Amino acid sequence: MNLRKSGEGVLFLAALALASCVSITEGAGRILDGSAFAEKKAGAAASVSQYTSVTPIIKKNGEKALVIQNKRLPAIKLYGGMPGDGGRFSITGARLLSASYGGWNEVFYDVYAEGVYTPLEDAKSASIKLGTYIETVNIRAGAVRRGATRLEGERALVELRRREERIDALVAWMKKEGGEFTLKAEEGNLRTREKFDAYWKPVLLPEISPAKNRPDMYKNLINENKGGIKYEWGEDVFWNADYTSLIFPEYMRRFRDSGALWRDWDEALDWIYLKYIWDELPEILGMR
């Protein structure tokens, strides 16, 4: 779901309001074993680029497929069908695992991209060239775990889709107001998740970032208005509401002041990062 379409403010506020209403009430369950999406290797991996490989697999239903992985993006796997005439094939699915100290979000996307797969002479490498960008269709399945509790099935889908709406709105704002952060799409120059976090967390969440890393806008606001700052309480933190008003459009301000932004950043940073670089994935993976 892409909130950059019309009505983004209404959809975003609805997702934010409902996010706090979904409690994780299911008891501790077994660790997610992926049994519904089990797969077995059906051959040796072939190198697509320095960090990207493609491996033939057999799904639980017996269907043969290809799985594409990148060592520098361990949170995501892409799935495609076996090549047809002329090496034509399509990418149809993606698995994203965004983990934190307290749990994880596991998301299975329906996606679509078309390309050509060409095995090279040494049999240890292959060429994949995508003719389109990788389009996300929808979240097909997923699971959420926080501490000793978990969500599965329809309840997990509701939680994950609401979180995705908030992430889409955040990423759209980040790309518009990106400042000094410029993504280097070429694989060898990929800015890492750690650098992404180091740049954006002090901008978005200065209250819980080291003082030396906070943006000048935040520091100046504090220095010029000592004793006169308005604060909002959310997720056990006092958030500077005046700073929120300076950086965010009105429909997103409650997102930060409620602590929901902090919760999303803490629990789903990999997801946010992948959303940010999504349009550049073909270049990053060496498949353009």
Secondary structure per residue as TSV (DSSP state, phi and psi in degrees):
chain	resnum	aa	ss	phi	psi
A	1	M	-	360.0	132.4
A	2	N	-	-117.0	114.2
A	3	L	T	-81.6	4.2
A	4	R	T	-78.7	-3.8
A	5	K	S	-78.9	175.7
A	6	S	T	-61.8	147.6
A	7	G	T	81.3	15.5
A	8	E	H	-59.8	-38.1
A	9	G	H	-64.2	-43.8
A	10	V	H	-63.2	-47.8
A	11	L	H	-62.4	-41.4
A	12	F	H	-65.2	-45.0
A	13	L	H	-64.1	-36.4
A	14	A	H	-64.4	-42.7
A	15	A	H	-64.0	-39.4
A	16	L	H	-67.6	-44.4
A	17	A	H	-64.1	-39.4
A	18	L	H	-78.1	-21.6
A	19	A	H	-58.5	-39.8
A	20	S	T	-75.9	-12.6
A	21	C	T	-88.1	-14.5
A	22	V	-	-90.8	105.5
A	23	S	-	-94.8	147.4
A	24	I	-	-91.1	96.7
A	25	T	-	-105.9	-9.5
A	26	E	S	-71.2	140.5
A	27	G	-	-68.9	171.6
A	28	A	-	-57.6	128.7
A	29	G	-	-117.2	-175.3
A	30	R	-	-67.3	151.8
A	31	I	-	-62.2	138.9
A	32	L	-	-53.5	120.3
A	33	D	-	-105.3	-3.7
A	34	G	-	67.2	22.8
A	35	S	G	-62.2	-31.2
A	36	A	G	-72.0	-15.3
A	37	F	G	-126.4	29.5
A	38	A	-	-60.9	148.3
A	39	E	E	-149.0	153.0
A	40	K	E	-129.1	142.7
A	41	K	E	-64.6	139.8
A	42	A	-	-119.7	13.0
A	43	G	S	169.7	178.9
A	44	A	-	-78.0	149.4
A	45	A	-	-72.4	146.5
A	46	A	E	-115.1	140.5
A	47	S	E	-82.1	128.5
A	48	V	S	-97.2	-35.5
A	49	S	S	-155.5	-171.2
A	50	Q	S	-57.2	-36.5
A	51	Y	S	-115.9	-10.4
A	52	T	E	-105.4	137.8
A	53	S	E	-133.8	157.5
A	54	V	E	-128.0	134.2
A	55	T	E	-130.0	130.6
A	56	P	E	-73.3	138.6
A	57	I	E	-134.9	166.7
A	58	I	E	-119.6	121.9
A	59	K	E	-74.0	169.7
A	60	K	T	-58.6	-32.7
A	61	N	T	-82.1	4.3
A	62	G	S	90.8	-5.2
A	63	E	-	-74.6	137.2
A	64	K	E	-84.8	145.4
A	65	A	E	-155.9	175.4
A	66	L	E	-117.0	140.7
A	67	V	E	-119.4	131.9
A	68	I	E	-111.3	127.5
A	69	Q	E	-132.6	155.1
A	70	N	E	-132.4	128.6
A	71	K	T	-61.9	-26.7
A	72	R	T	-90.4	-6.6
A	73	L	-	-129.0	65.1
A	74	P	T	-67.6	-12.3
A	75	A	T	-79.0	-7.0
A	76	I	E	-134.1	143.6
A	77	K	E	-126.3	140.4
A	78	L	E	-109.7	141.9
A	79	Y	E	-120.7	136.8
A	80	G	E	-138.8	164.3
A	81	G	E	-77.1	167.5
A	82	M	-	-70.0	145.7
A	83	P	-	-61.6	144.5
A	84	G	-	-105.3	-149.9
A	85	D	G	-59.4	133.5
A	86	G	G	70.6	12.9
A	87	G	G	78.9	7.2
A	88	R	E	-66.8	135.3
A	89	F	E	-152.7	169.4
A	90	S	E	-133.6	147.3
A	91	I	E	-92.4	127.3
A	92	T	E	-123.1	-10.7
A	93	G	E	-149.9	160.1
A	94	A	E	-145.7	139.5
A	95	R	E	-114.6	125.3
A	96	L	E	-118.9	128.3
A	97	L	E	-121.2	107.2
A	98	S	E	-106.6	108.2
A	99	A	E	-109.4	152.3
A	100	S	E	-138.2	178.6
A	101	Y	T	-61.9	-31.0
A	102	G	T	-94.9	-5.3
A	103	G	E	162.7	-152.0
A	104	W	E	-159.4	161.4
A	105	N	E	-116.3	123.9
A	106	E	E	-112.7	123.6
A	107	V	E	-127.1	129.7
A	108	F	E	-110.1	114.3
A	109	Y	E	-99.1	143.0
A	110	D	E	-84.0	124.4
A	111	V	E	-132.0	171.6
A	112	Y	E	-149.8	133.4
A	113	A	E	-157.9	146.9
A	114	E	E	-111.5	147.0
A	115	G	E	-163.8	-171.1
A	116	V	E	-127.5	129.2
A	117	Y	E	-106.3	126.1
A	118	T	E	-129.6	110.2
A	119	P	E	-69.1	139.8
A	120	L	-	-94.1	168.9
A	121	E	T	-61.6	-33.1
A	122	D	T	-78.6	-5.4
A	123	A	S	67.6	-2.7
A	124	K	S	-104.5	-0.3
A	125	S	B	-143.4	161.9
A	126	A	E	-150.4	161.1
A	127	S	E	-113.7	130.9
A	128	I	E	-123.8	121.9
A	129	K	E	-121.5	117.4
A	130	L	E	-91.9	133.7
A	131	G	S	-90.7	-8.1
A	132	T	S	-135.7	164.0
A	133	Y	-	-77.0	168.7
A	134	I	-	-88.9	109.0
A	135	E	E	-90.3	127.5
A	136	T	E	-85.3	131.6
A	137	V	E	-95.7	-59.1
A	138	N	E	-167.7	168.3
A	139	I	E	-81.9	118.3
A	140	R	E	-87.4	-37.3
A	141	A	E	-160.4	170.7
A	142	G	E	172.6	179.8
A	143	A	E	-153.1	154.3
A	144	V	E	-130.9	135.8
A	145	R	E	-131.4	130.6
A	146	R	E	-130.7	110.5
A	147	G	T	60.7	-123.9
A	148	A	T	-94.5	8.8
A	149	T	E	-119.8	157.7
A	150	R	E	-148.3	157.2
A	151	L	E	-121.7	142.0
A	152	E	-	-138.2	173.5
A	153	G	H	61.3	-142.3
A	154	E	H	-64.0	-35.7
A	155	R	H	-66.6	-37.4
A	156	A	H	-66.4	-40.8
A	157	L	H	-60.9	-41.7
A	158	V	H	-60.3	-48.1
A	159	E	H	-61.6	-45.6
A	160	L	H	-68.9	-38.7
A	161	R	H	-69.4	-35.5
A	162	R	H	-67.2	-41.4
A	163	R	H	-63.5	-40.4
A	164	E	H	-61.2	-38.1
A	165	E	H	-61.2	-42.8
A	166	R	H	-67.1	-40.6
A	167	I	H	-64.4	-42.8
A	168	D	H	-60.4	-41.8
A	169	A	H	-65.8	-41.4
A	170	L	H	-63.4	-47.3
A	171	V	H	-64.4	-39.0
A	172	A	H	-60.3	-41.7
A	173	W	H	-66.8	-42.7
A	174	M	H	-60.2	-41.7
A	175	K	H	-70.3	-29.8
A	176	K	H	-79.3	-36.3
A	177	E	S	-110.4	31.2
A	178	G	-	-63.7	-18.7
A	179	G	T	58.8	-128.5
A	180	E	T	-77.9	-17.6
A	181	F	-	-78.9	114.0
A	182	T	-	-122.7	120.6
A	183	L	-	-71.3	130.6
A	184	K	-	-95.6	105.4
A	185	A	-	-72.6	-28.1
A	186	E	S	-59.5	136.9
A	187	E	G	-54.8	-43.0
A	188	G	G	-68.5	-18.2
A	189	N	G	-111.1	16.3
A	190	L	-	-58.6	123.7
A	191	R	-	-70.8	131.9
A	192	T	-	-77.7	165.4
A	193	R	H	-56.3	-38.0
A	194	E	H	-65.2	-41.4
A	195	K	H	-69.8	-35.6
A	196	F	H	-59.5	-47.1
A	197	D	H	-64.0	-44.2
A	198	A	H	-63.2	-34.0
A	199	Y	H	-78.9	-49.2
A	200	W	H	-83.4	-31.9
A	201	K	H	-59.7	-46.3
A	202	P	H	-63.3	-29.3
A	203	V	H	-71.2	-45.2
A	204	L	H	-83.8	-35.3
A	205	L	-	-133.0	60.5
A	206	P	G	-63.6	-28.8
A	207	E	G	-61.5	-27.7
A	208	I	G	-113.3	17.7
A	209	S	S	-109.0	153.9
A	210	P	-	-54.9	140.3
A	211	A	G	-55.5	-37.5
A	212	K	G	-67.2	-20.2
A	213	N	G	-95.5	-7.7
A	214	R	S	-67.7	145.0
A	215	P	-	-67.4	153.1
A	216	D	H	-59.0	-35.4
A	217	M	H	-57.8	-40.9
A	218	Y	H	-69.9	-45.9
A	219	K	H	-61.2	-44.0
A	220	N	H	-64.7	-38.5
A	221	L	H	-61.2	-42.5
A	222	I	H	-65.9	-46.8
A	223	N	H	-65.5	-34.2
A	224	E	H	-86.4	-13.3
A	225	N	T	-133.4	40.5
A	226	K	T	-59.1	127.1
A	227	G	T	85.2	-9.2
A	228	G	-	-117.0	13.5
A	229	I	-	-81.7	138.1
A	230	K	-	-90.6	132.6
A	231	Y	E	-121.0	150.3
A	232	E	E	-120.9	141.0
A	233	W	E	-97.4	125.5
A	234	G	E	-160.0	130.6
A	235	E	T	54.2	42.9
A	236	D	T	67.1	23.7
A	237	V	E	-134.8	141.1
A	238	F	E	-86.6	115.3
A	239	W	E	-98.0	134.3
A	240	N	E	-72.6	100.1
A	241	A	H	-69.4	-27.1
A	242	D	H	-67.9	-39.3
A	243	Y	H	-65.3	-41.4
A	244	T	H	-55.3	-44.4
A	245	S	H	-65.8	-27.7
A	246	L	H	-73.6	-36.0
A	247	I	H	-102.2	-26.0
A	248	F	S	-109.8	147.1
A	249	P	-	-66.1	159.8
A	250	E	H	-56.1	-41.5
A	251	Y	H	-69.5	-13.2
A	252	M	H	-104.2	-2.5
A	253	R	H	-66.9	-38.1
A	254	R	H	-64.2	-28.4
A	255	F	H	-54.8	-46.4
A	256	R	H	-80.0	-45.5
A	257	D	H	-68.0	-22.2
A	258	S	T	-83.6	-12.8
A	259	G	T	90.6	-2.7
A	260	A	H	-64.4	-35.5
A	261	L	H	-62.6	-44.6
A	262	W	H	-60.5	-43.9
A	263	R	H	-61.3	-44.1
A	264	D	H	-65.1	-42.3
A	265	W	H	-63.8	-40.9
A	266	D	H	-70.3	-39.7
A	267	E	H	-96.3	-16.6
A	268	A	-	-141.7	36.4
A	269	L	H	-61.0	-41.8
A	270	D	H	-58.9	-40.6
A	271	W	H	-63.9	-46.5
A	272	I	H	-61.2	-45.4
A	273	Y	H	-61.0	-45.6
A	274	L	H	-65.6	-36.9
A	275	K	H	-61.7	-38.3
A	276	Y	H	-65.5	-39.1
A	277	I	H	-97.6	4.9
A	278	W	G	-55.4	-45.2
A	279	D	G	-65.1	-20.7
A	280	E	G	-96.8	3.4
A	281	L	H	-54.8	-44.5
A	282	P	H	-56.0	-42.1
A	283	E	H	-68.6	-43.6
A	284	I	H	-60.7	-38.5
A	285	L	T	-83.5	-4.8
A	286	G	T	75.6	33.7
A	287	M	-	-123.2	27.0
A	288	R	-	-107.7	360.0
